């Protein structure tokens, strides 16, 4: 009979993964799954009210946004995402300011970083950041902060919600982009195209089919 080979002293047999690791992985999977389900079920219902941004960016912040124009984005989606990254760094989800809730017409003073923000603050701040960036790029545009009657997900209604509608003017076409900056900060998704209710009789004023603008190259700078 062949001689048996004993294991070296101190060697432990490999067993199943630690129960804590298994539980941790299961929890992570559950959280990710819930996040995906929430984003997929997210729904914004009208009527929709449009207004300009009331955010006031500090001088240093304006300079930071203008610097983000280089190198020049190849697509509008790249400019949108650059502005989202800056906004994410500035704000964190929370109670926010009274002005951001839409109850007043006060200016929203946006510091260099760390402001607690509600959906209104996110929308007004992002609209100001993106507007500053597009102005630096000399892109003909108009940006609206949209206050919608309600937002819901997974059967729960969260009340009114703010997001941003971007109009990009080109030589022969007007392109539309639907951006939710607070959704982006929480879940990494910003394009709410297909998640906005636009019933006949209560459409977004001045809206155009937003699908026309997806994936096109960035427009040339507007003539001075």
C-alpha positions in Angstrom: 0.0 0.0 0.0 1.3 3.5 -0.8 2.4 5.4 2.3 0.0 8.0 3.5 1.1 11.6 3.2 0.4 13.7 6.2 -0.3 17.4 6.0 2.4 19.8 7.1 2.0 21.0 10.7 0.0 24.1 11.0 -1.8 23.7 7.6 -5.6 24.1 7.7 -8.0 22.6 5.2 -9.8 25.1 3.0 -13.4 25.3 4.1 -16.4 27.3 2.9 -16.3 31.1 2.9 -16.9 32.8 6.2 -20.7 33.1 6.9 -20.1 36.9 7.4 -18.7 37.2 3.9 -21.7 35.3 2.4 -24.1 37.5 4.3 -22.3 40.7 3.2 -22.4 39.6 -0.4 -26.1 38.9 -0.2 -26.8 42.3 1.4 -24.8 44.0 -1.4 -26.6 42.1 -4.0 -30.0 43.0 -2.4 -29.1 46.7 -2.2 -27.9 46.8 -5.9 -31.1 44.9 -7.0 -33.3 47.4 -5.1 -31.5 50.3 -6.6 -31.9 49.0 -10.1 -35.6 48.3 -9.5 -36.1 51.7 -8.0 -34.5 53.5 -11.0 -36.5 51.3 -13.5 -39.8 52.1 -11.8 -39.0 55.8 -11.3 -41.9 57.9 -12.7 -42.3 61.7 -12.9 -45.8 62.9 -13.4 -47.2 66.4 -14.5 -48.3 69.0 -14.7 -44.8 70.5 -15.1 -43.8 74.1 -14.3 -40.7 75.6 -15.9 -38.5 78.3 -14.4 -34.9 79.6 -14.8 -32.2 78.6 -12.3 -32.0 80.7 -9.1 -28.7 79.3 -8.1 -25.8 81.8 -7.5 -22.4 80.2 -8.0 -19.4 81.5 -6.1 -16.7 83.1 -8.2 -14.2 80.2 -7.6 -16.9 77.7 -8.6 -17.6 79.6 -11.8 -13.9 79.5 -12.7 -13.8 75.7 -12.0 -16.8 75.1 -14.3 -15.3 77.2 -17.1 -12.0 75.2 -16.8 -14.0 72.0 -17.3 -14.8 73.1 -20.9 -11.4 71.8 -21.9 -10.9 69.6 -23.7 -14.0 70.4 -25.7 -16.7 67.6 -25.3 -17.5 65.6 -28.4 -21.2 65.2 -27.5 -23.7 67.1 -25.5 -24.0 64.0 -23.2 -20.3 64.5 -22.3 -21.0 68.2 -21.3 -24.0 67.1 -19.3 -22.0 64.5 -17.5 -19.1 66.9 -16.7 -21.6 69.3 -15.1 -23.1 66.4 -13.2 -19.7 65.4 -11.7 -19.2 69.0 -10.5 -22.7 69.1 -9.0 -22.2 65.8 -7.3 -19.0 67.2 -5.6 -20.9 70.3 -4.5 -24.0 68.8 -3.0 -25.2 65.9 -0.8 -28.8 64.7 -0.4 -30.6 66.1 2.6 -33.3 68.6 3.7 -31.9 71.4 1.6 -32.7 75.1 1.5 -36.2 76.6 1.6 -35.4 78.4 -1.7 -34.7 75.0 -3.4 -38.1 73.7 -2.4 -39.7 76.2 -4.7 -41.8 77.9 -2.0 -39.8 81.2 -2.4 -38.1 83.0 -5.1 -34.9 83.6 -3.1 -31.5 83.1 -4.7 -29.8 79.8 -3.8 -26.2 80.6 -2.7 -24.0 77.7 -3.7 -20.7 77.3 -1.9 -17.6 75.5 -3.2 -18.7 72.2 -1.7 -20.6 70.4 1.0 -24.1 71.9 0.7 -27.0 69.8 1.9 -29.6 69.8 -0.9 -33.1 68.7 -1.8 -34.2 67.9 -5.4 -34.9 71.7 -5.9 -31.4 72.6 -4.9 -29.9 69.9 -7.1 -31.9 71.1 -10.1 -31.3 74.8 -9.7 -27.6 74.3 -9.0 -27.1 71.9 -11.8 -28.9 74.2 -14.2 -26.5 77.0 -13.3 -23.4 74.8 -13.6 -24.4 73.4 -17.0 -25.4 76.8 -18.2 -22.0 78.2 -17.2 -20.3 75.3 -19.0 -22.3 75.6 -22.2 -21.8 79.4 -22.2 -18.0 78.7 -22.0 -18.4 76.3 -24.9 -20.4 79.0 -26.8 -23.3 76.5 -27.4 -26.7 78.1 -28.2 -29.0 76.7 -25.4 -31.8 77.3 -23.0 -32.0 75.5 -19.6 -35.2 75.1 -17.6 -35.7 73.9 -14.0 -38.8 71.7 -14.1 -41.0 71.3 -11.0 -43.2 68.3 -11.6 -46.3 67.5 -9.6 -45.1 64.1 -8.3 -42.4 61.5 -8.5 -42.8 57.8 -7.6 -40.9 54.6 -7.5 -41.8 51.0 -6.4 -45.4 52.2 -5.7 -44.4 55.0 -3.4 -45.2 58.7 -4.2 -42.5 61.1 -3.0 -44.4 64.3 -3.8 -43.3 67.1 -6.2 -39.9 66.7 -7.8 -37.4 69.0 -9.6 -35.3 68.1 -12.6 -33.7 69.9 -15.6 -34.9 70.2 -19.2 -32.1 71.3 -21.6 -32.8 72.7 -25.0 -30.0 72.7 -27.5 -30.5 75.0 -30.5 -28.9 73.9 -33.8 -29.2 75.3 -37.3 -32.3 73.4 -38.3 -33.4 71.5 -35.2 -34.1 72.0 -31.5 -32.8 69.1 -29.4 -34.1 68.2 -25.9 -32.3 66.5 -23.0 -34.0 65.3 -19.8 -31.6 65.4 -16.8 -32.2 64.4 -13.2 -29.1 65.5 -11.2 -30.3 64.2 -7.8 -31.0 60.7 -9.3 -27.5 60.8 -10.7 -25.9 61.6 -7.4 -27.8 58.7 -5.7 -27.9 56.0 -8.4 -25.5 57.1 -11.2 -28.3 57.6 -13.7 -29.3 61.0 -15.1 -31.3 60.5 -18.3 -35.0 60.4 -17.4 -36.2 60.2 -21.0 -39.0 57.6 -20.9 -39.7 58.3 -17.2 -41.6 61.5 -17.6 -45.4 61.6 -18.1 -46.4 64.1 -20.8 -50.2 63.6 -21.2 -52.1 65.4 -23.9 -53.2 68.7 -22.5 -50.3 68.9 -20.0 -47.0 68.6 -21.9 -43.8 70.3 -21.0 -44.1 73.8 -22.5 -42.0 74.1 -25.6 -40.7 70.5 -25.4 -39.6 68.7 -28.5 -39.1 64.9 -29.0 -35.9 64.4 -26.9 -34.9 61.3 -28.7 -33.7 63.5 -31.6 -30.7 64.7 -29.6 -29.3 61.4 -28.2 -25.8 60.6 -29.3 -25.2 63.4 -31.8 -21.8 65.1 -32.0 -21.5 68.4 -30.1 -22.6 71.4 -32.1 -20.1 73.9 -33.4 -19.7 77.1 -31.4 -22.5 79.6 -32.1 -21.6 82.6 -34.2 -20.6 85.7 -32.1 
